Amino acid sequence: MTGPNRARLRLLVGTALVIAAGLALRLLGLGLPGPVVKWGGSVLWGAMVYGLVGLVLPLPRWRIVAVAAAIALAVELFRLIHTPDLDAFRLTLAGKLLIGRVFSPWNGVAYAAGILCARLADRRQRSAGRT
């Protein structure tokens, strides 16, 4: 397997693990305190966005960070829009997991932390793959 394909496979596996961890955290709680579940899920959501952007768009890593941050900001701002159908969707499990229910600037901080952690993990994996 060539270097770029190996890097994409690692990103795919890492993103799948982040999604699994986020679902386990949010759906099972894992016996952790509420704030850890809430903010940990948001951090993992940000990391997931980084991974998905990296898999879909062949961009330099700093641009993946920028696009992921823009998507996270857009999703958070989207929470300020309320219509009956949209609010009904937000009450479903898919709505809660994908777009959330309540606007909070702190979510943006958590998303940024997740995006940056994912970028650092990506950098570390790419460095390890070169040796």
N, C-alpha and C positions, 0 to 999 in steps of 0.2 A: 504494500500500500504506500502510495507516495505521500510526501509531507503534507500538502494541502488537504488531501483526502483524510489522512490520519488526524489532522487538526479538526476537521469538520466532524469526524466521528467522535472525537473526544468532546467537542462542544455539544453534539447531539446527546451523548450519554450523560454529560453533566446537566444539561437542560432537563432531560427526562428525570434525573435524580432530584433536581430542584422541584419539579412539578410533583413528584411523588411525596417529597418531604412536606411541601406546602399543603397538599391534600390531606396527608396524615395529620399535620398540625391543626388545620382548620376543621376537619371533619371528626377527628378522634380526640383532639385536645391533648392526648398523651399524658394526662394528669398534670400538665403544666399550668402555672397561674395564668389567669385571663390576659393580663398585659403581655405576657410572653407569647401567647397564642396570637393575639391581635397584631402586635408589632412584628413578631417573627414571620407571620404570614405575609405581612406587607413587604418586609425585606426580601423574602423568597419570591414574591410576585415581581418585584423589581429585577431580581436576578433572572427570573424566567423571561421577562421582556428582553433583557440583554441577549440571552441565549437564542430566543426566537428570531430577533432581528439579525443576529450574527449568522444564523442558519439560512435565512431567506435572502439577505442582501450581501453581496460580495463587496464589502466596504472595509477600509482601514479601521482598526479597532477603535480609534478615537472617534470616528464617525458613528460607529455602532453605539458608543456611549451617548453621543449627542442625539441620535435618532431614538434610542431607548428612553432617554430622559424626556424628549419631546412627547413621545407616546404616553409615558407615565403622567406627565403634566396634563395632557389633553384628556386622559381618562379621569383624572381627579377633577378638572374643571367641568367635565361633562356631568359630574354629580350635582352641579348647580342647576341643571336643566331638569324640570319636572313636568311630565305629562302623565295622564292616567295610565296609559299603556307602559310607558317606561318605568313608572313607579311600581306597577304590577310585576314587571320583569325583575326589578331589583329585589323583590320579595322572594323570588325563586332561588334555589341553590345555585343555579348557573349565573343568575344575576348578581348574587352576593360575591361569588368567586371571581367573576370576570370584570364587573364594573363597580361593585360595591354599592353602598346605599347613601352614606353621609359624607359630605365634603369635610376634609380636615387638612390644613396645611402640614400637619405632622405626618400625614401619609406620604406627602412629597419627600420629606426628609427620610422616611423609611425606604421609599422606593430608590432614592438616590444612594442610600447606603447599600442596598441590594445590587444596584447596577455597578457600583464601584467595587464591591466584593467580587462580583462575577467577573469584572474586568481583571482584577488582580489574580483570581484563580485561572482565568484564561491565559494571562501572561505567564503564570507559573507553569501551567501545563505545556505551553508552547516552548518555554525554556527547557523543561524536562525532556521534551520530545526531540530536542536538538542534540542531546548528549548520548 
